[in-house]
Amino acid sequence: MPDSTPQPVAASRLALPGWADRRRDHRVRPPADIALDVADPVPPGAALGFALQHLAVQAVYLLLPLVLARALALGPGETVALLSLTLVGMAVTAALHLLPRGPVGSGYALSCIPSPVSLGAHLTAAGLGLGMAQAGPAILVAALIGLGLVLLLPGLLRLMPVEVAGVVSFSLGLSLLPRVAELGLGTEEGMAEEGFLLAALGLIVLLSVLRWRLAPFALLLGGGIGTVLGLVLWPPGEVALAEVAAQPLLALPVPRLPDFAAFDWGLVLPFLVAGLCLIPGVLGNALVLQREGNALWVKPDPGPLQRSLIAAMLGMAATATLGAMTATTSSGGVGLAVATRVLARAVIWLNCALLLLLACSPWLLAQMLLLPAPVAAALLLHITCFILASGAQQIASRVLDRRRTACVGLGLAAALLALLAPDRLATVLPEALLGPVTLGFLVSMGVHLLTLPLVQQRERATITLDAEANREIERFVERASGGFGLRRATADATAHAAIEVAEILAVRGVTRIEAEMRHADGRLVLLLRYRGAKLPLPARTPRVEDLTGGAMAQEGFAMWLAAREADSCAVRAQGEDAVLELVFSE
């Protein structure tokens, strides 16, 4: 296994941002139980088997572009073309995440699926009568705006708390329920198809809860069995079979380039919301692989996570250019990698090749057009259940005080209004805002941002750096922590950081510091202001030799000790003063 310890960074005329320079990434040591680490070569036969397992997970989510094709009223050939381009978009987005060099991609083994969150925005565009090419310019602009926000606001995720992300997920689940009803309820077959829908759904649930090795593929197995039985009960007509047979066995996908003549600024907002709502999932999936692949993991390594967000936004732009449905990282694929302990990039590279090969076979993709409506409804309902449950879990993961209850309740109420009374809302809102996901997010996020300043708590103190400084710092932190209701671990980490910094400054000859603690919405900021030069940033690769080195090396090591439990550390000059900012999460 090659040594992944970051090497000393050579001086360069073009300095890269910290997150873009991979040599600054945290040191990695693969855990002992990892079967294949991220950079390990994989035997071809094993790689094919693992890649096919990822393809099986992805296959279920191809139902989402089918739902979109139905909303767009596409014919068989156009539906197959959308499926083909979506597969290409999934491969391109995954490749951006896999890149092992440069400022894009974490290099982790992240496979991709059509984005459930973005489906809401795509359905909004479909409701306005806009096809993929007509919606493409708005998606492209939204992706570029999202990229700019990711680059300019590294702490972007902190602006969107987990309960708002939960409102988005739950609103998306609600918006899919009418699609389930269209597919499986109220057809001319009456109770026969509805009963088959329930039977197919029951089979999927049963296979997923059984304790057996194939439980992760219950959706695929249940859908396959249901499809076979459904085709026996309701054989496809000659017209449907002829449409499938008419598709060529091999053909290169033809991109649906953006139609800039149809650009609509009003449609940018729904896709920007969808792009921003990709962030929690992308970060969560990358963080799981980061933690699972490093025995030395203590806290998140921000470099790979930031590069993952850039890959996500560039992937969104790429799919917009292709005319494909937006793709995102797959939680199911991450779960499969963790379960098999195979984190090798080579597996996902091969998976991307399989996606591209499948995209070049319209005849194979056209078989999905024969999927019986009750089975499609059962599959979509099962996916919807997980989306709803995920949203509920995100909402319930925080203690909902009155302010957060208002954020969640008003956001969900707005989503329901958009779903139940779109005509009434159309009299006061632009059409592009009428999607449940978009409106639910805007209301929930708006309430959060408007009320956040009202709950921010502050505590200040002036501390003299003498023999009693450590005791004064502890008393200050205890007083603030009691008023803020902080967890003991957060209070201890904050006191430790302040004491370490105070000792560095005392050695410099600083006699007094102005300390301030700010707390709002689970985020604690410690500010230390003093007269003098800025402190160095924490050493990225602290060494024992630093303790006997020069003043800069010693201070870098001490700053690492001070900031090792903080989420972020920043230093800045303000006139003759300097300010150190440490951020902790509750």
Secondary structure, 3 states (H helix, E strand, C coil): CCCCCCCCCCCCCCCCCCCCCHHHCCCCCCCCCCCECCCCCCCHHHHHHHHHHHHHHHHHCCHHHHHHHHHCCCCHHHHHHHHHHHHHHHHHHHHHHHCCCCCCCCCCCCCEEECHHHHHHHHHHHHCCCCHHHHHHHHHHHHHHHHHHHHHCCCHHHHCCHHHHHHHHHHHHHHHHHHHHHHHCCCCCCHHHHHHHHHHHHHHHHHHHCCCCCHHHHHHHHHHHHHHHHHHHCCCCHHHHHHHHCCCCCCCCCCCCCCHHHCCHHHHHHHHHHHHHHHHHHHHHHHHHHHHCCCCCCCCCHHHHHHHHHHHHHHHHHHHHHCCCCEEECHHHHHHHHHHCECCHHHHHHHHHHHHHHHCCHHHHHHHHHCCHHHHHHHHHHHHHHHHHHHHHHHHCCCCCHHHHHHHHHHHHHHHHHHHCHHHHHCCCCHHHCCHHHHHHHHHHHHHHHHHHHHCEEEEEEEECCCCHHHHHHHHHHHHHHHHCCCHHHHHHHHHHHHHHHHHHHHHCCCEEEEEEEEECCEEEEEEEEECCCCCCCCCCCCHHHHHCCHHHHHHHHHHHHHCCCCEEEEEEECCEEEEEEEEEC
